[in-house]
Amino acid sequence: MALVKIKSGGVWGIEGFEVDVEIDISPGLPSFNIVGLPDTAIKESKDRVKSAIKNLGYPFPQKRITVNLSPSGVKKQGTLYDLPIAVGILTISGLIPQEKITEFVFLGELSLDGSLNKVSGVLPIVISLKNSGYRKFILPASNGAEGAIVKGTETYAFGTLEDIVLFLQGEKEINPLKITPPSEDLNFQCDLGEIIGQTLPKKALEICAAGGHNLSMIGSPGSGKSMLAKRIITILPPLEFDEALEVSRIYSVAGLLEEGFVKSRPFRSPHHTASEVAIIGGGSNPLPGEVSLAHRGVLFLDELPEFSRRTIEVLRQPMEDGYINISRAQGRVRFPARFTLITAQNPCPCGNFGNPFKNCTCTPIQIRNYNTKISGPIKDRIDLTVWVDPIEKEHLLGNFKGEDSKTVRERVLTAYRIQRERFKNSVTDFNGRMTNAQVESYCINMMNQEAKKLLKSAVDKFNLSGRAYFRLLKVARTIADLEQSEFLRAEHIAQALQFRIQEIPP
């Protein structure tokens, strides 16, 4: 026997695909070649594989070795082919029965001593190959939970190549991993009750969490904008299993998946020096950016005007569509990016415009230039805008606190359950992502005459755009859900308007 075929997989975007690792050993001068559009990491596999086999005491064939990664016309990347290449060579050498290798899919990186290292992209590969009929996977121990979380598969996790050889020889018995999806971790290191005062911003944060609405907070330095934003994780509703699996695929590809599963909604807070590619994703082999890492969760942009104008503008499409398309020579990749945007900013360069306790030193032109970094189309996509005023001395010295996160989260969960029931036959998950038809059904048709009169007056007075009009109704729907009201009343419209028209004066 001089030729074997090992089943493995690859990743493009967040989608997995099958890869056949074909190993041929023939007479001739000793050589080791890998073909099939491998990247640099794969080309270096030959050195890792050769050293691992020798250091474990197995014979390495001094012949001509050719490895083909099929389909040969698709770019391959990563170090996950070390294991299937090594298993194929040992099979041809007679150490592993050939009939055993056909049962499994192999993924893993080898150290020089034969131990197995964690690799990226295992979860989407397991999901894809499972849908193609493959059920048994051999993975590094550090990827075991990641593969075992997929229902209908058998995942065998190993620490070394030697353990795999003994297992395939039948000399060592290993049971497939059994993983129970981990429950949500509610032991947060912060709490909404720690923030003194700020009743209105806290209410805006609650509406944001309950309905998936974009939120902008404007205020002087030290008023608590960042503290508020970071505590939204304590009141967000839990991830459903299918949603968690979707988010976990993204983190698996990015190499950021821990414990094999994402347990709660992500919160991403990139620095304002982040590039467009870091935010949106990309590269020669496209990887997800911050907008995708925040999928089903929150993207927090602190000091928004400090981001470059181009970086802010690339948020337009994912904010509207819930995904991002990246085109490269090898093909096009679509990354999901359905996130809730929270931004924080000062009202002016010195930060004291509108501060009742300090004087602003900026000129009107400086204030205007500072705030024109955020374009009208971006502002139009913000559902809630709230001023975060400096804390009053009486509240600060009196240690005045409001409701804790547990109390607020109960109201958020109630509103979330109402939405789950409302959209159970739809792909919509939150009020903030309703279609126009759904807005008509669940908002316009559920208003009394007083609410309709107020809405018409607001459209005329503030000259709302079509997008702003529909987003206003979505916010009002969430406010009503938080009060467990089936119908939209005038006070719900009024409160939504209060958060819509708070903008920095020109």
C-alpha positions as CSV (number, residue, x, y, z in Angstrom):
1,M,0.0,0.0,0.0
2,A,1.5,3.3,-1.1
3,L,-1.6,5.6,-1.1
4,V,-4.2,6.5,1.5
5,K,-6.9,9.1,1.8
6,I,-7.7,10.8,5.1
7,K,-10.9,12.8,5.6
8,S,-10.4,16.4,7.0
9,G,-11.9,19.8,6.5
10,G,-11.3,23.5,5.8
11,V,-12.9,26.9,6.4
12,W,-13.9,29.7,4.1
13,G,-15.5,32.6,6.0
14,I,-17.5,30.8,8.7
15,E,-18.5,27.9,6.5
16,G,-16.7,24.5,6.6
17,F,-16.0,22.3,3.6
18,E,-14.6,18.8,3.1
19,V,-10.9,18.2,2.4
20,D,-9.4,14.9,1.3
21,V,-5.8,14.6,2.5
22,E,-4.2,12.2,0.0
23,I,-0.8,10.8,0.9
24,D,1.3,8.9,-1.6
25,I,4.7,7.3,-0.8
26,S,6.8,6.1,-3.7
27,P,10.4,5.0,-4.3
28,G,12.9,7.7,-5.1
29,L,15.1,10.2,-3.4
30,P,13.7,11.3,0.0
31,S,11.4,14.3,-0.3
32,F,8.3,15.7,1.2
33,N,5.9,17.8,-0.9
34,I,2.5,19.3,-0.2
35,V,0.3,20.4,-3.1
36,G,-3.3,21.6,-3.4
37,L,-3.0,25.4,-2.8
38,P,-1.5,25.2,0.7
39,D,-0.6,28.4,2.6
40,T,2.7,28.8,4.4
41,A,1.5,27.2,7.6
42,I,0.5,24.1,5.7
43,K,3.8,24.0,3.8
44,E,5.6,24.0,7.2
45,S,3.6,20.9,8.3
46,K,6.2,18.6,6.8
47,D,8.8,19.6,9.4
48,R,6.3,19.3,12.3
49,V,5.0,16.0,11.1
50,K,8.5,14.5,10.5
51,S,9.8,15.6,13.9
52,A,6.7,14.4,15.7
53,I,6.8,10.9,14.2
54,K,10.5,10.5,14.8
55,N,10.4,11.8,18.4
56,L,7.6,9.4,19.2
57,G,9.9,6.5,18.1
58,Y,8.0,5.6,15.0
59,P,9.9,4.9,11.7
60,F,9.7,7.7,9.1
61,P,9.8,6.5,5.5
62,Q,12.9,7.6,3.6
63,K,11.1,7.8,0.3
64,R,9.3,10.3,-1.9
65,I,6.2,11.6,0.0
66,T,3.5,13.6,-1.8
67,V,0.5,15.1,-0.1
68,N,-2.4,16.4,-2.0
69,L,-5.2,18.5,-0.4
70,S,-8.3,18.0,-2.5
71,P,-10.2,19.9,-3.9
72,S,-6.9,21.2,-5.2
73,G,-8.4,24.4,-6.6
74,V,-9.5,25.8,-3.2
75,K,-7.1,27.7,-1.0
76,K,-6.3,25.9,2.2
77,Q,-5.0,27.6,5.4
78,G,-4.0,26.8,9.0
79,T,-2.2,24.1,10.8
80,L,-5.1,21.6,11.2
81,Y,-3.7,19.2,8.5
82,D,-0.7,18.1,10.6
83,L,-2.7,15.3,12.2
84,P,-4.3,13.8,9.0
85,I,-0.9,13.9,7.2
86,A,0.8,12.1,10.1
87,V,-2.0,9.5,10.4
88,G,-1.7,8.9,6.7
89,I,2.0,8.3,6.8
90,L,1.7,6.0,9.8
91,T,-1.0,4.1,8.0
92,I,1.1,3.5,4.9
93,S,3.9,2.4,7.2
94,G,1.6,-0.3,8.6
95,L,1.2,1.0,12.1
96,I,-2.5,1.9,11.7
97,P,-5.1,-0.4,10.1
98,Q,-6.4,1.3,6.9
99,E,-10.0,0.2,7.6
100,K,-10.0,2.2,10.9
101,I,-9.1,5.6,9.3
102,T,-12.1,5.6,7.0
103,E,-14.4,6.0,10.1
104,F,-13.1,9.3,11.2
105,V,-12.4,12.9,10.3
106,F,-9.0,14.2,11.5
107,L,-8.2,17.7,12.5
108,G,-5.2,19.0,14.6
109,E,-1.8,20.6,14.9
110,L,1.3,18.7,16.0
111,S,4.0,19.9,18.2
112,L,7.5,18.5,17.6
113,D,7.1,16.1,20.5
114,G,3.9,14.6,19.1
115,S,1.4,16.5,21.3
116,L,-1.7,18.0,19.8
117,N,-2.4,21.7,19.8
118,K,-5.6,23.7,19.5
119,V,-6.6,24.8,16.0
120,S,-9.1,27.4,14.7
121,G,-12.3,26.7,12.8
122,V,-13.2,23.3,14.2
123,L,-16.8,24.1,15.0
124,P,-17.9,25.2,11.4
125,I,-16.0,22.2,10.0
126,V,-17.8,19.7,12.3
127,I,-21.2,21.3,11.5
128,S,-20.6,21.2,7.8
129,L,-19.2,17.6,7.6
130,K,-21.9,16.4,10.0
131,N,-24.5,17.7,7.5
132,S,-22.6,15.7,4.8
133,G,-23.0,12.5,6.7
134,Y,-19.8,12.3,8.8
135,R,-20.3,11.5,12.5
136,K,-16.9,10.6,14.1
137,F,-14.2,13.2,14.7
138,I,-10.7,12.9,16.2
139,L,-9.6,16.3,17.6
140,P,-7.0,17.8,19.9
141,A,-8.1,17.7,23.6
142,S,-8.4,21.5,23.6
143,N,-10.9,21.4,20.8
144,G,-12.9,18.5,22.2
145,A,-15.7,20.5,23.7
146,E,-16.0,22.6,20.6
147,G,-16.7,19.5,18.5
148,A,-18.8,17.6,21.0
149,I,-21.3,20.5,21.3
150,V,-22.7,19.6,17.9
151,K,-25.6,17.2,18.3
152,G,-25.5,13.9,16.4
153,T,-21.7,13.6,16.4
154,E,-19.1,11.5,18.2
155,T,-16.0,13.5,19.2
156,Y,-12.8,11.8,20.4
157,A,-10.3,14.1,22.0
158,F,-6.6,13.2,22.4
159,G,-3.6,14.9,23.9
160,T,-0.9,13.2,21.7
161,L,-0.4,11.5,18.4
162,E,0.7,8.4,20.3
163,D,-2.7,8.1,22.0
164,I,-4.4,8.2,18.6
165,V,-2.2,5.5,17.2
166,L,-3.0,3.2,20.2
167,F,-6.7,4.0,19.9
168,L,-6.8,3.1,16.2
169,Q,-4.8,0.0,16.8
170,G,-7.4,-1.1,19.3
171,E,-5.0,-1.1,22.3
172,K,-6.5,1.9,24.0
173,E,-10.2,2.5,24.6
174,I,-11.6,6.0,24.5
175,N,-15.2,7.0,24.8
176,P,-16.6,9.9,22.8
177,L,-17.0,13.2,24.8
178,K,-20.4,14.0,26.2
179,I,-20.9,17.7,26.6
180,T,-23.9,19.5,28.1
181,P,-24.3,23.1,26.8
182,P,-23.0,25.3,29.6
183,S,-25.6,27.5,31.3
184,E,-25.3,31.3,31.2
185,D,-22.9,32.8,33.7
186,L,-24.7,35.5,35.7
187,N,-21.8,36.1,38.1
188,F,-21.0,39.6,36.7
189,Q,-18.2,41.7,38.2
190,C,-20.3,44.8,37.9
191,D,-23.9,45.9,38.5
192,L,-26.2,48.6,37.2
193,G,-27.0,49.5,40.8
194,E,-23.4,50.7,41.3
195,I,-24.1,53.8,39.1
196,I,-25.3,56.8,41.1
197,G,-28.3,58.7,39.7
198,Q,-28.6,58.7,35.9
199,T,-32.2,57.7,35.9
200,L,-32.9,58.6,32.3
201,P,-29.8,57.0,30.8
202,K,-30.5,53.8,32.8
203,K,-34.0,53.8,31.3
204,A,-32.5,54.2,27.8
205,L,-30.1,51.3,28.5
206,E,-33.0,49.2,29.6
207,I,-35.0,49.9,26.4
208,C,-31.8,49.2,24.3
209,A,-31.3,45.8,26.0
210,A,-35.0,44.8,25.7
211,G,-35.5,45.7,22.1
212,G,-32.1,45.6,20.4
213,H,-32.1,49.3,19.7
214,N,-29.0,51.3,18.9
215,L,-28.1,53.8,21.6
216,S,-26.0,57.0,21.7
217,M,-24.9,58.6,25.0
218,I,-23.6,62.1,25.0
219,G,-22.1,63.8,28.1
220,S,-19.1,65.4,29.8
221,P,-16.1,63.3,30.8
222,G,-16.7,61.4,34.0
223,S,-20.5,61.5,33.8
224,G,-20.7,57.7,33.6
225,K,-21.2,56.9,29.9
226,S,-18.7,54.1,29.7
227,M,-19.8,52.6,33.0
228,L,-23.4,52.5,31.8
229,A,-22.5,50.9,28.5
230,K,-20.3,48.2,30.1
231,R,-23.1,47.2,32.5
232,I,-25.5,46.4,29.7
233,I,-24.2,42.8,29.8
234,T,-25.8,42.4,33.2
235,I,-29.3,43.0,31.8
236,L,-29.2,41.4,28.3
237,P,-31.5,38.5,27.7
238,P,-29.8,35.0,27.3
239,L,-28.7,33.5,24.0
240,E,-30.9,30.7,22.6
241,F,-29.0,27.5,21.8
242,D,-29.1,28.1,18.0
243,E,-28.0,31.7,18.4
244,A,-25.1,30.6,20.7
245,L,-24.0,28.0,18.2
246,E,-24.0,30.7,15.4
247,V,-21.9,33.1,17.6
248,S,-19.6,30.2,18.6
249,R,-18.9,29.5,14.9
250,I,-17.6,33.0,14.4
251,Y,-15.4,32.9,17.5
252,S,-14.1,29.5,16.4
253,V,-12.9,30.9,13.1
254,A,-11.4,33.9,14.8
255,G,-9.5,31.6,17.2
256,L,-11.3,33.2,20.2
257,L,-13.5,30.4,21.3
258,E,-13.1,29.4,24.9
259,E,-14.7,26.4,26.7
260,G,-16.1,25.2,23.3
261,F,-19.2,27.4,23.4
262,V,-20.2,31.1,23.8
263,K,-22.5,31.2,26.8
264,S,-23.8,34.8,26.7
265,R,-24.3,37.7,24.4
266,P,-20.9,39.1,23.3
267,F,-19.8,42.6,24.2
268,R,-17.1,44.1,22.0
269,S,-15.4,47.4,22.7
270,P,-12.6,48.2,20.1
271,H,-10.3,51.1,20.6
272,H,-10.8,54.2,18.4
273,T,-7.5,53.5,16.6
274,A,-9.0,50.3,15.1
275,S,-8.8,50.2,11.3
276,E,-11.6,49.6,8.9
277,V,-10.5,45.9,8.4
278,A,-10.4,45.4,12.2
279,I,-14.0,46.7,12.5
280,I,-15.5,45.2,9.4
281,G,-13.4,42.1,8.9
282,G,-11.2,41.0,5.9
283,G,-7.6,40.2,5.1
284,S,-6.3,38.0,2.3
285,N,-7.9,35.1,4.0
286,P,-11.0,36.9,5.3
287,L,-11.5,36.8,9.1
288,P,-14.5,38.3,11.0
289,G,-14.1,41.8,12.4
290,E,-15.6,43.5,15.5
291,V,-19.0,43.8,13.9
292,S,-19.2,40.1,13.5
293,L,-17.6,39.3,16.8
294,A,-20.5,41.4,18.3
295,H,-23.1,39.3,16.4
296,R,-26.2,38.8,18.6
297,G,-24.6,41.1,21.2
298,V,-23.3,44.6,21.6
299,L,-20.7,46.7,19.8
300,F,-19.6,49.6,22.0
301,L,-17.7,52.5,20.4
302,D,-16.4,54.7,23.1
303,E,-15.3,58.3,22.1
304,L,-17.1,57.9,18.7
305,P,-15.8,61.1,17.1
306,E,-12.3,59.9,17.6
307,F,-12.8,57.0,15.2
308,S,-11.9,57.8,11.6
309,R,-14.8,59.0,9.4
310,R,-14.3,56.1,7.0
311,T,-14.4,53.5,9.9
312,I,-17.7,54.9,11.2
313,E,-19.2,54.9,7.7
314,V,-18.5,51.2,7.1
315,L,-21.0,50.5,9.8
316,R,-23.9,51.6,7.6
317,Q,-24.6,48.3,5.8
318,P,-24.3,45.9,8.7
319,M,-26.4,48.1,10.9
320,E,-29.2,47.9,8.3
321,D,-28.8,44.4,6.9
322,G,-27.3,42.4,9.7
323,Y,-24.4,41.0,7.7
324,I,-21.3,42.1,5.9
325,N,-20.0,41.0,2.4
326,I,-16.3,40.8,1.8
327,S,-15.0,40.2,-1.7
328,R,-11.6,38.8,-2.5
329,A,-10.0,37.2,-5.6
330,Q,-10.7,33.7,-4.2
331,G,-14.4,34.5,-3.8
332,R,-16.9,36.3,-1.6
333,V,-17.5,35.8,2.1
334,R,-20.6,36.8,4.1
335,F,-20.1,37.3,7.8
336,P,-23.2,37.7,10.1
337,A,-23.2,41.1,11.9
338,R,-26.5,41.6,13.7
339,F,-25.4,43.7,16.6
340,T,-26.8,46.4,18.9
341,L,-24.6,49.5,18.6
342,I,-23.9,51.7,21.7
343,T,-21.8,54.8,21.3
344,A,-20.5,57.3,23.8
345,Q,-19.1,60.7,23.1
346,N,-18.3,64.1,24.5
347,P,-20.5,67.0,23.2
348,C,-17.4,69.0,22.2
349,P,-13.5,68.7,22.1
350,C,-13.1,70.0,25.7
351,G,-16.1,67.9,26.8
352,N,-17.9,70.6,28.8
353,F,-20.5,71.9,26.4
354,G,-23.8,71.8,28.3
355,N,-22.1,71.1,31.6
356,P,-23.8,73.0,34.4
357,F,-20.7,73.0,36.5
358,K,-17.9,73.8,34.1
359,N,-17.5,76.3,31.2
360,C,-17.0,75.1,27.7
361,T,-13.8,76.6,26.1
362,C,-14.6,75.5,22.5
363,T,-15.7,77.8,19.7
364,P,-18.9,77.1,17.8
365,I,-16.9,76.1,14.7
366,Q,-14.9,73.6,16.8
367,I,-18.1,72.1,18.2
368,R,-19.6,71.8,14.8
369,N,-16.5,70.2,13.2
370,Y,-16.2,67.8,16.1
371,N,-19.7,66.5,15.7
372,T,-19.9,66.5,11.9
373,K,-17.6,63.5,12.0
374,I,-20.8,61.5,12.6
375,S,-22.8,61.7,9.4
376,G,-26.5,62.1,9.1
377,P,-27.1,58.5,7.8
378,I,-25.3,57.1,10.9
379,K,-27.3,59.3,13.3
380,D,-30.5,58.3,11.5
381,R,-29.7,54.7,12.4
382,I,-29.5,55.5,16.1
383,D,-32.8,54.7,17.8
384,L,-32.1,56.3,21.2
385,T,-30.1,59.4,22.1
386,V,-29.6,60.4,25.7
387,W,-27.7,63.1,27.5
388,V,-25.7,61.9,30.5
389,D,-25.4,64.8,32.8
390,P,-22.7,65.1,35.5
391,I,-23.8,63.7,38.8
392,E,-25.2,66.2,41.2
393,K,-23.3,66.6,44.5
394,E,-26.3,65.6,46.6
395,H,-26.5,62.3,44.8
396,L,-22.8,61.7,44.9
397,L,-22.4,62.5,48.6
398,G,-25.6,60.8,49.5
399,N,-24.6,57.6,47.6
400,F,-27.9,57.6,45.8
401,K,-28.4,54.4,43.8
402,G,-31.2,53.1,41.7
403,E,-32.4,49.6,40.8
404,D,-29.8,46.8,40.6
405,S,-29.2,44.7,37.4
406,K,-31.3,41.8,38.6
407,T,-34.5,43.9,39.0
408,V,-34.0,45.6,35.6
409,R,-33.2,42.3,33.9
410,E,-36.5,40.8,35.0
411,R,-38.3,43.5,33.1
412,V,-36.0,43.0,30.1
413,L,-36.7,39.2,30.1
414,T,-40.4,39.8,30.3
415,A,-40.3,42.1,27.3
416,Y,-38.0,39.6,25.5
417,R,-40.4,36.7,26.1
418,I,-43.2,38.8,24.6
419,Q,-41.1,39.4,21.5
420,R,-40.2,35.7,21.2
421,E,-43.9,34.8,21.2
422,R,-44.7,37.7,18.8
423,F,-42.0,36.7,16.3
424,K,-42.1,32.9,16.8
425,N,-42.8,32.3,13.1
426,S,-40.3,34.9,11.8
427,V,-36.6,35.4,11.6
428,T,-37.0,38.6,13.6
429,D,-35.7,38.4,17.1
430,F,-36.1,41.9,18.6
431,N,-38.4,44.8,18.1
432,G,-35.5,46.8,16.8
433,R,-35.2,44.5,13.8
434,M,-38.9,44.4,12.7
435,T,-39.7,44.7,9.0
436,N,-41.9,47.5,7.8
437,A,-44.8,45.1,7.5
438,Q,-44.3,44.0,11.1
439,V,-44.2,47.6,12.3
440,E,-47.6,48.1,10.6
441,S,-49.0,45.0,12.2
442,Y,-47.6,45.4,15.7
443,C,-47.3,49.2,16.0
444,I,-49.5,51.2,13.7
445,N,-52.5,48.9,14.0
446,M,-52.1,48.7,17.8
447,M,-52.2,52.5,18.5
448,N,-55.2,54.4,19.8
449,Q,-56.3,57.7,18.3
450,E,-54.5,59.9,20.8
451,A,-51.2,58.1,20.0
452,K,-51.7,58.5,16.2
453,K,-52.4,62.2,16.7
454,L,-49.2,62.7,18.7
455,L,-47.2,60.7,16.1
456,K,-48.6,62.8,13.2
457,S,-47.7,66.0,15.1
458,A,-44.1,64.7,15.7
459,V,-43.6,63.8,12.1
460,D,-44.7,67.3,11.0
461,K,-42.7,69.2,13.7
462,F,-39.4,67.3,13.5
463,N,-39.5,66.4,9.8
464,L,-38.7,62.8,10.5
465,S,-37.3,60.6,7.7
466,G,-38.9,57.4,6.7
467,R,-36.3,55.4,8.6
468,A,-36.6,57.6,11.7
469,Y,-40.4,57.2,11.6
470,F,-40.2,53.4,11.6
471,R,-37.4,53.3,14.2
472,L,-39.5,55.6,16.5
473,L,-42.4,53.2,16.4
474,K,-40.1,50.2,17.1
475,V,-38.8,52.0,20.3
476,A,-42.4,52.7,21.3
477,R,-43.3,49.1,20.9
478,T,-40.4,48.1,23.2
479,I,-41.5,50.6,25.8
480,A,-45.0,49.2,25.7
481,D,-43.6,45.6,26.0
482,L,-41.6,46.6,29.1
483,E,-44.9,47.8,30.6
484,Q,-46.6,44.6,29.3
485,S,-49.1,46.7,27.3
486,E,-50.5,45.2,24.2
487,F,-51.4,48.6,22.7
488,L,-49.3,51.6,22.0
489,R,-50.5,54.6,23.9
490,A,-49.6,58.3,23.6
491,E,-47.1,58.1,26.5
492,H,-45.2,55.4,24.7
493,I,-44.8,57.5,21.6
494,A,-43.9,60.5,23.8
495,Q,-41.1,58.6,25.6
496,A,-39.8,57.3,22.3
497,L,-39.7,60.9,21.0
498,Q,-37.9,62.1,24.0
499,F,-35.0,59.7,23.2
500,R,-35.2,60.5,19.5
501,I,-34.8,64.2,19.4
502,Q,-32.0,64.7,21.9
503,E,-29.2,65.9,19.7
504,I,-26.2,68.3,20.1
505,P,-27.2,71.8,19.1
506,P,-25.3,73.1,16.0
